[in-house]
């Protein structure tokens, strides 16, 4: 009895609660389960008169400080260290209610911690919020092994710490602990109460076999127990319940041929072990890929330690001595400035690429095979042959396994920013899509699609000590919310839509048919009938797609079909309100002007109506807005002259510097070019950099995806800061065997040269574009995104004077300072004031919202720039500053006048709500 009380106290119960639970429920595991459900929360301790906290609870309500949950081993010593942590837990987790029903519309009220009677938004709680932060103490024990007869080497046994690792939810911790304890110790008695029982051992359910099918085979051999006393009873080792016979199609009574679908306990342990194997394999393969890319182990470890914590780290790993590879720790620090424009012109050693691709394919097939094997045990009411018992009785740990282990794999794969790479690895991604569809089909699991994925952002070792089962190491893990599965999938959906649009090519305008006479109609009918069966009507695309194009198109269609299937299932299982609330939170990129107009009419695409009360709030509002509008399709064509109707041969003009080149390429179909553009658009839709300090916005013509306009806001710390710089970009007939054509448009009607590499006539000097010497464009590898980021970081730089050949060593010189002062004056006059007074299409809304949200910051910037001004007259060509020296001027240089006018406009637009539609 004392031992059982000690076990319950290790789970977080007080002595009084443990005695009360055991008095009512003689079985310690049943008592523990009821305790975790909060049944004995009102039992008071004699010494303090306060109810004890529910162990392991880490649920945090809005406004509360992060709580700490503790995972414990069943046999650890009850030493002073544990007692100290237990007291901390009890103090911090006082108000927690333990298990939260994720499938309910549960919502906490911040002030009282209780569910409100009514709620305007029943889904406004943690299920759609990424602002969660939980702190958990996790235990790591010494590894255990067990010798199996069929294997030469002992098999590792999953410890309790490994079983529970990565779970920040208090209620889920309780169920994980309960299942592990139930299946790793004690005995399973015959349900007829004849006195026969079979002991349960850790190696029965928690031995890690080299292959998952071997583990499944082992379980099949042991889970059905024939009673040696009754001889008429067969029961399940997982749950202790009798196994009843089922009537087959032939009417013969027979036991279910697969005993592993008998109960939810088996489902819980099989998914837990299987997903742990999957996670371990995926982490191992990821490390192998990383080591191939960075052979220097020391540098590789440094890079791992500095990696961003937004990508989940492996949760379960049986070789985890190296903390830097085990946990993904964000070390912080400011990112060094730099561009990626110089892609390199030298010949590249391509040896080994075929082997690497073959090895990756083999790994993907191995991973997909394991996913398929484990998926067989997911709850699935649409299973071929009908649902099994475990499909209806879902174990509470199932959601915990999926959220921490499957989410690690799926989120890493879904964060891939290369649609082409995903298409090449379709064997793995297709299986991933089936998993997501299966999860969304089941009511008990569907909510997971909207839940934030909790990833570890930091870790530290608390202490290492001895216990009854050996050495124990404790770590404090801080988990933070990140995008949920459906949101991550939406980023790929956006890429797929963009790629499909690129693969469709350039469509000719729809011809407007004139009214025909009856004679003309009869003549047309004769011609049409005579042509039937001779030629297939291919419309604008007269050339068949290449195999690579078709493969990418099929992959895009599969992505879109998966998203649609998930949404249908969520509507069926969780209701239309749930789906609508989820869809509102997903990123959106309108694919046509009609969708843009529809979104505007519904208010979805309007800019933020208010700036934040604090600078931090304003920065968040700005970045959220910029992320939403950074990439859009629009109509850049010029309507035909009044009264003229376009015919079949008519080609539109465009508001575009490269209009003539674009018209010459109208209706042309080049499969390789279409594929390159499709891949380019897929990346651009979700990867354009946006930040308070500098952002890149793109507008693509909805009918001609090779016609692009870009706007780059000047980076902080440069004389270009907060100015808006426009570029026209054309993806020519040889793209991407050749670089794109780029023209700089913010030149004050050809009068201002903003940079040695930005000419007044619009020429952009960049080796990546082939307009300057140095490492150039690499066909098939260099990208438009590289060009844009190179302009942003290497041309719009802190000291533009140094970009001039021969002046690179004049850092901080008087001439360099004068050049920057001249650029600042041009920036205010043209890139700020000029663009705000006459916003260029199609960026009018972007420019006005940019200046409205940053009005206060820009006003302070203008004051600082005026103090730095040298009083010289503005020179259209800043290079003249070096030739003639600094020529001091007076207020007649116009800088003060421009600043005052700009400040007046900034004050006016701060009263606007949302972007202007002018």
Buried (B, 14 or more C-beta within 10 A) or exposed (E): EEEBBEBBBBBBBBBBBBBBBBEEBEEBBBBBBBBBBBBBBEBEBEEEEEBBBBBBBBBBBBEBEBBBBBBBBBBBBBEEBBEEBBEBBBEBBBBBBBBBEBBEBBBBBEEEBEBEEEEEEBBEBBBBBBEBBBBBBBBBBEBBEBEBEEEEEEBBBBBBBBBBBBBBBBBBBBBBBBBBBBBBBBEBBBBBEBEBBBEBBBBBBBBBBEEBEBBBEBBEEBBBBEBEEBEEBBBBBBBBBBBEEEEEEEEEEEEBEEBBBBBBBBBBBBBBBBBBBBBBBBBBBBBEBBEEEBEEEEEBBBBBBEBEBBBBBBBBBBEBEEEBBBBBBBEEEEEEEEBBBBBBBEEEEEEEEEEEEEBBBEBBBEBBBBBEBBBBBBBBEEBEEEBBBBBEBBBBBBBBBBBBBBBBBBBBBBBBBBBBEBBBBBEBBBBBBBBBBBBBBBBBBBBBBBBBBBBBBBBEEBEEBEBEBBEBBBBBBBBBBBBBBBBBBBBBBBBBBBBBBBBBBBBBBEEEEEEEEEEEEEEEEEEEEEEEEEEEEEEEBEEEBEEBBBBBBEBBEBBBEBBEBBBBBBBBBBEEEBBEBBBEBBBBBBBBBEBBEEBBEEEBBBBBEEBBEEEEEBBBBBBEBBBBBBBBBBBBBEEBEEEEEBEEEBBBBBBBBBBEBBBEBBBBBBBBBBBBBBBBBBBBBBBBBBBBBBBBBBBBBBBBBBBBBBBBBBBBEBBBBBBBBBBBBBBBBEBBEBBBBBBBBBBBEEEBBBBBBBBBEBBBBBBBBEBBEEBBBBEEEBBBBBBBBBBBBBBBBBBBBBBBEEBEEBEEBEBBBBBBBBBBBBBBBBBBBBBBEEBBEBBBBBBBBBBBBBBEBBBEBBEEBBEEBBBBBBBBBBBBBBEEEBBEBEEEBBBEEBBEBBBEBBEEBBEEEBBBEE
